[in-house]
Amino acid sequence: MKSERCRLSSYSTWPRDTNIVPEALAQAGLFYLCRADRVKCAFCGGILRNWGPSEEPMREHRKYFPTCPFLQHPMAAGNLMAEDESPDSVSMVSFSPSSLLYTSDGQSRY
């Protein structure tokens, strides 16, 4: 999920009644967990949810996970930005909730 295009592909079932657009979420390093409006950072594992109408994904990511390697140095963290990827160089992944692993306390781990 370090590819922005792969993160964006996880939003196929994103709730349509939210003001947050999948492109902004993917650009902020986040992929969709296919549960309500929960997203997870592909780099620090932080989970964000309950998006308000005026919230911006990058700002919220930085607010709650300031030490995330993606936020500090996106390229060094291994981020592949969509404009740097050719469609042939990235294999899209199919993402579903069943591909998540869960810990004993009910937290998802991707």
Secondary structure as UniProt FT lines:
FT   HELIX           4..9
FT   TURN            10..13
FT   TURN            16..17
FT   HELIX           22..27
FT   TURN            28..29
FT   STRAND          30..32
FT   TURN            36..37
FT   STRAND          39..41
FT   TURN            42..44
FT   STRAND          47..48
FT   TURN            53..54
FT   HELIX           57..64
FT   TURN            66..67
FT   HELIX           69..72
FT   TURN            74..78
FT   HELIX           82..84
FT   TURN            87..89
FT   HELIX           97..99
FT   STRAND          101..102
FT   TURN            104..105
FT   STRAND          108..109
//
